[in-house]
Amino acid sequence: MKAFVFEKGNVRLKEMPDPVAGDGEVVVSLQTAGLNRRDLAIPNRLGADQAAIILGSDGAGVIESVGKDVSTVKKGDEVIVNPSLRWEKNTDAPPAGFDILGMPDHGTLAEKIVISAEQVEKKPEYLTWEEAGGFALAALTGYRALFTKGQLMKGQTLFIPGAGSGVATYLLLFAKAAGARVIVTSRSEEKRVKAKALGADRVLETSSDWGEQLENETIDLVIDSVGRATFNRSLAILKKGGRMVVFGATTEDTVDFNLREFFYGQYQLLGSTMGSKEELQEMMAFVEKNELQPVIDQSFFIDETQAAMDYLDAGNQFGNVIIRMRE
């Protein structure tokens, strides 16, 4: 089968053996996979002597075969792969043994994957393969950050620095479905227009004076994945006692901030990453109830995965970047 791998310091398309389902496992014939910034970062975290590992965390496809003692799904079922491994119940933090699919396990940027039957969920019928393929990782990350950690309520105001990522589009969709007010920022005029069309109540240019622009707004919750470049600016516009959830750091990881101002303001700073199987199922029910449509920016065939990675790395996307396994 075709697979996009990291091997001995390089990423490339490679023929890999077809997987076989063991006890409790299923083989999924993948139709589509989602490309995430995690896939760009993994090669930098692995050594030059790394044997071929298939990249990719998100995917959707059809059950091709099932192993012994599998009763939850059957051959022919259409499923979404849950990339959050070994995290069943909603807990304050991931349990020991938690991993994200795609390292060290083989991932989804391939024509097939073998995985525990516990790691697949029935695909919502109304989603296309493209919509389903890039769904789980970004949507689950956004759902936990927004509701489990952020505790967003109807009528509150959410601030998202940086519109355009897959997670940011889900945050916007989810928050509006929950009856919240949403303010986003972007350097790109095109992304600001798209965010407005998707439902954002206000869109700000990233370099503008946020304090001045938002002096008449009450920001209840900030969800930040940018890191050092926006952390203090985001904190400065948050209401006293407000909540700030951080799930990523696309700029520098290390942040300096005024601790005295922080505790006098009685702010709540919360970390988040991915989510549990329980939250994934809650999120999928929420999506189906509100008939939400994932935002697809662009699709590439598996043979074009390197071009897709270069496109994602440039940061011009608005929504999910999808890999299709076949025409």
C-alpha positions as CSV (number, residue, x, y, z in Angstrom):
1,M,0.0,0.0,0.0
2,K,1.0,3.6,-0.5
3,A,2.0,5.5,2.7
4,F,3.7,8.8,3.5
5,V,6.5,8.1,6.0
6,F,9.3,9.6,7.9
7,E,12.4,7.4,7.5
8,K,16.0,8.0,8.3
9,G,15.7,11.8,8.3
10,N,13.5,12.2,5.3
11,V,9.7,12.3,4.6
12,R,8.6,10.5,1.4
13,L,6.0,8.3,-0.2
14,K,6.7,4.6,0.2
15,E,5.2,1.2,-0.5
16,M,4.5,-0.4,2.9
17,P,3.1,-3.9,3.7
18,D,-0.7,-4.2,4.0
19,P,-1.7,-4.4,7.7
20,V,-3.4,-7.4,9.2
21,A,-6.0,-7.2,12.0
22,G,-5.0,-9.0,15.2
23,D,-7.2,-9.8,18.2
24,G,-9.5,-6.9,19.0
25,E,-8.3,-4.9,15.9
26,V,-9.7,-3.7,12.6
27,V,-8.2,-2.8,9.3
28,V,-9.6,0.4,7.9
29,S,-9.4,1.1,4.2
30,L,-8.9,4.8,4.5
31,Q,-10.6,7.2,2.1
32,T,-9.2,10.4,3.4
33,A,-6.9,11.7,6.1
34,G,-6.4,15.1,7.7
35,L,-3.1,16.9,7.7
36,N,-2.2,18.7,10.9
37,R,0.7,20.9,12.2
38,R,1.6,17.9,14.3
39,D,2.6,16.1,11.2
40,L,5.1,18.9,10.3
41,A,6.6,18.8,13.8
42,I,7.1,15.0,14.2
43,P,10.1,14.7,11.8
44,N,12.0,17.2,14.0
45,R,11.4,15.0,17.0
46,L,12.7,11.8,15.6
47,G,16.3,10.8,14.9
48,A,18.0,10.3,11.6
49,D,18.1,6.5,12.3
50,Q,14.3,6.3,12.6
51,A,12.8,3.3,10.7
52,A,9.9,4.1,8.5
53,I,6.9,5.4,10.5
54,I,3.7,6.4,8.8
55,L,2.7,9.9,9.7
56,G,-0.9,11.2,10.2
57,S,-3.4,11.3,13.1
58,D,-6.8,11.9,11.4
59,G,-8.6,9.6,9.0
60,A,-11.8,8.1,7.9
61,G,-12.7,5.1,5.8
62,V,-14.4,1.7,5.6
63,I,-13.8,-1.3,7.8
64,E,-12.0,-3.9,5.5
65,S,-11.6,-6.7,8.0
66,V,-12.0,-7.4,11.7
67,G,-9.9,-9.5,14.1
68,K,-11.0,-11.9,16.7
69,D,-13.4,-10.7,19.5
70,V,-14.5,-7.6,17.6
71,S,-18.2,-7.0,18.0
72,T,-18.6,-3.2,18.0
73,V,-18.1,-2.8,14.2
74,K,-18.2,-5.0,11.2
75,K,-16.8,-5.2,7.7
76,G,-18.3,-2.4,5.5
77,D,-18.9,0.1,8.3
78,E,-17.9,3.7,7.6
79,V,-15.8,5.0,10.5
80,I,-13.7,7.9,11.8
81,V,-10.4,7.1,13.4
82,N,-10.0,8.4,17.0
83,P,-6.4,9.7,17.2
84,S,-6.5,10.0,21.0
85,L,-5.0,6.7,22.1
86,R,-5.8,5.0,25.5
87,W,-7.8,7.8,27.0
88,E,-11.3,6.5,27.7
89,K,-13.1,8.8,30.2
90,N,-13.1,12.5,30.6
91,T,-10.4,13.2,33.2
92,D,-8.5,16.4,34.3
93,A,-5.4,15.3,32.3
94,P,-4.6,12.4,30.0
95,P,-3.8,9.1,31.8
96,A,-0.5,7.2,31.8
97,G,-0.1,5.5,28.4
98,F,-1.8,8.2,26.4
99,D,-0.4,8.9,23.0
100,I,-1.6,10.6,19.8
101,L,-1.8,8.4,16.7
102,G,1.1,8.9,14.3
103,M,4.0,8.6,16.8
104,P,5.1,6.1,17.9
105,D,2.2,4.1,16.2
106,H,1.8,4.1,12.5
107,G,-0.6,6.8,11.4
108,T,-3.3,7.6,8.8
109,L,-1.3,8.9,5.8
110,A,-1.7,5.6,4.1
111,E,-4.2,3.6,2.1
112,K,-4.9,1.4,5.1
113,I,-4.4,1.3,8.9
114,V,-4.7,-1.4,11.5
115,I,-6.0,-0.1,14.9
116,S,-7.8,-1.3,18.0
117,A,-11.6,-1.5,17.3
118,E,-12.0,0.7,20.4
119,Q,-10.4,3.6,18.4
120,V,-13.0,3.9,15.7
121,E,-16.4,5.7,15.7
122,K,-19.2,5.4,13.3
123,K,-19.0,8.2,10.7
124,P,-21.9,10.7,10.7
125,E,-23.8,9.9,7.6
126,Y,-24.2,13.5,6.5
127,L,-20.4,14.2,6.4
128,T,-18.5,13.7,3.2
129,W,-15.3,11.7,3.2
130,E,-13.3,14.9,3.0
131,E,-15.2,16.4,6.0
132,A,-14.8,13.2,8.0
133,G,-11.1,12.7,7.2
134,G,-9.8,15.8,9.0
135,F,-12.5,15.8,11.7
136,A,-11.4,14.1,14.9
137,L,-8.1,15.7,16.0
138,A,-9.0,19.3,15.4
139,A,-12.6,19.1,16.5
140,L,-11.9,17.1,19.6
141,T,-9.1,19.5,20.6
142,G,-11.4,22.5,20.1
143,Y,-14.3,20.8,22.0
144,R,-12.3,20.0,25.1
145,A,-10.6,23.5,25.2
146,L,-14.0,25.2,24.7
147,F,-16.3,23.3,26.9
148,T,-14.5,20.9,29.2
149,K,-11.7,23.4,30.1
150,G,-13.1,26.7,29.1
151,Q,-16.7,26.1,30.4
152,L,-18.1,28.4,27.7
153,M,-21.8,29.3,28.3
154,K,-24.5,30.8,26.1
155,G,-24.2,34.6,26.0
156,Q,-20.5,34.7,26.9
157,T,-17.8,36.2,24.7
158,L,-14.9,34.1,23.3
159,F,-11.7,35.6,21.9
160,I,-9.6,33.6,19.5
161,P,-6.2,35.1,18.4
162,G,-5.5,33.7,15.0
163,A,-8.3,32.6,12.7
164,G,-7.8,29.9,10.0
165,S,-6.4,26.8,11.6
166,G,-8.6,23.7,11.6
167,V,-9.1,24.0,15.4
168,A,-9.9,27.7,15.2
169,T,-12.7,27.0,12.7
170,Y,-14.2,24.4,15.0
171,L,-14.0,26.7,17.9
172,L,-15.9,29.3,16.0
173,L,-18.5,26.9,14.8
174,F,-19.0,25.3,18.2
175,A,-19.1,28.6,20.1
176,K,-21.8,30.0,17.8
177,A,-23.8,26.8,18.0
178,A,-23.7,27.2,21.8
179,G,-25.0,30.8,21.6
180,A,-21.8,32.6,22.4
181,R,-20.3,35.8,20.9
182,V,-17.0,35.2,19.1
183,I,-14.2,37.6,18.3
184,V,-11.2,36.5,16.2
185,T,-8.0,38.0,14.8
186,S,-6.0,37.5,11.6
187,R,-3.2,39.2,9.7
188,S,-4.9,38.1,6.5
189,E,-7.8,40.1,5.1
190,E,-9.0,37.0,3.2
191,K,-9.2,35.0,6.5
192,R,-11.0,37.8,8.3
193,V,-13.6,37.8,5.5
194,K,-14.0,34.0,5.8
195,A,-14.2,34.1,9.6
196,K,-17.0,36.7,9.3
197,A,-18.8,34.6,6.8
198,L,-18.5,31.6,9.1
199,G,-20.2,33.5,11.9
200,A,-17.6,35.6,13.8
201,D,-19.3,38.6,15.4
202,R,-16.1,40.7,15.1
203,V,-12.8,40.3,13.3
204,L,-9.7,42.3,14.2
205,E,-6.5,42.8,12.3
206,T,-3.8,41.1,14.3
207,S,-1.5,44.1,14.6
208,S,-4.3,46.5,15.7
209,D,-4.6,47.7,19.3
210,W,-6.8,45.0,20.9
211,G,-7.3,47.0,24.1
212,E,-8.6,50.0,22.2
213,Q,-10.7,47.9,19.8
214,L,-12.3,45.9,22.6
215,E,-12.7,48.5,25.3
216,N,-16.5,48.1,25.2
217,E,-16.3,44.3,25.1
218,T,-16.3,41.8,28.0
219,I,-14.0,38.9,27.1
220,D,-15.1,35.9,29.3
221,L,-12.8,33.3,27.6
222,V,-9.6,33.3,25.5
223,I,-8.4,30.2,23.7
224,D,-4.9,30.7,22.5
225,S,-2.7,28.3,20.5
226,V,-0.2,30.8,19.2
227,G,2.0,31.1,22.2
228,R,4.5,33.8,23.0
229,A,3.4,36.1,20.2
230,T,-0.1,36.6,21.5
231,F,-0.1,35.3,25.1
232,N,0.3,38.6,27.0
233,R,-1.8,40.5,24.5
234,S,-4.6,38.0,25.0
235,L,-4.3,38.1,28.8
236,A,-4.5,41.9,28.7
237,I,-8.0,42.0,27.1
238,L,-9.4,39.2,29.3
239,K,-11.9,40.3,32.0
240,K,-10.8,40.0,35.6
241,G,-11.4,36.5,36.8
242,G,-11.7,35.3,33.2
243,R,-10.5,32.0,31.8
244,M,-7.6,31.5,29.3
245,V,-7.1,28.1,27.8
246,V,-3.9,27.2,25.9
247,F,-3.6,24.2,23.7
248,G,-0.7,25.0,21.5
249,A,2.3,27.2,20.8
250,T,3.0,27.8,17.1
251,T,5.4,30.6,18.1
252,E,7.9,30.2,21.0
253,D,7.0,27.9,23.9
254,T,8.4,30.0,26.7
255,V,6.3,33.0,27.9
256,D,7.1,35.7,30.5
257,F,4.2,37.4,32.2
258,N,3.6,39.6,35.3
259,L,2.7,37.3,38.1
260,R,1.5,40.0,40.4
261,E,-0.9,41.4,37.8
262,F,-2.1,37.8,37.1
263,F,-3.0,36.9,40.7
264,Y,-4.5,40.3,41.5
265,G,-6.7,39.9,38.4
266,Q,-7.6,36.4,39.6
267,Y,-7.3,35.0,36.1
268,Q,-7.7,31.3,35.4
269,L,-5.0,29.8,33.2
270,L,-5.8,26.3,31.9
271,G,-3.8,23.9,29.7
272,S,-5.5,21.5,27.3
273,T,-4.6,18.9,24.7
274,M,-6.7,16.6,22.6
275,G,-9.5,14.9,24.6
276,S,-10.9,11.6,25.7
277,K,-13.1,9.0,23.9
278,E,-16.0,10.2,26.1
279,E,-15.5,13.8,24.9
280,L,-15.2,12.7,21.3
281,Q,-18.5,10.9,21.4
282,E,-20.1,14.0,23.1
283,M,-18.5,16.2,20.4
284,M,-19.8,14.1,17.6
285,A,-23.4,14.2,19.1
286,F,-23.1,18.0,19.4
287,V,-22.0,18.3,15.8
288,E,-24.8,16.0,14.5
289,K,-27.4,17.8,16.6
290,N,-26.4,21.2,15.2
291,E,-25.7,19.8,11.7
292,L,-22.3,21.5,11.7
293,Q,-20.1,21.2,8.5
294,P,-16.3,21.1,8.9
295,V,-14.5,23.7,6.9
296,I,-12.3,22.2,4.1
297,D,-9.6,24.5,2.7
298,Q,-8.0,22.2,0.1
299,S,-7.6,18.6,-0.8
300,F,-4.5,16.7,-2.2
301,F,-4.0,13.2,-3.4
302,I,-1.6,11.0,-1.3
303,D,1.0,11.3,-4.1
304,E,0.9,15.1,-3.4
305,T,1.4,14.9,0.4
306,Q,4.7,16.7,0.3
307,A,3.1,19.6,-1.5
308,A,0.3,19.5,1.0
309,M,2.8,19.7,3.9
310,D,4.5,22.7,2.3
311,Y,1.1,24.4,1.8
312,L,0.2,23.8,5.5
313,D,3.6,25.0,6.6
314,A,3.1,28.3,4.8
315,G,0.1,28.9,7.0
316,N,-2.3,30.2,4.4
317,Q,-5.1,27.7,5.0
318,F,-8.5,28.4,6.4
319,G,-9.9,25.1,7.7
320,N,-8.7,21.6,7.2
321,V,-6.2,20.3,4.7
322,I,-7.2,16.9,3.4
323,I,-5.3,14.0,1.8
324,R,-7.4,11.7,-0.5
325,M,-6.2,8.2,-0.9
326,R,-7.7,7.6,-4.3
327,E,-9.5,9.5,-7.1
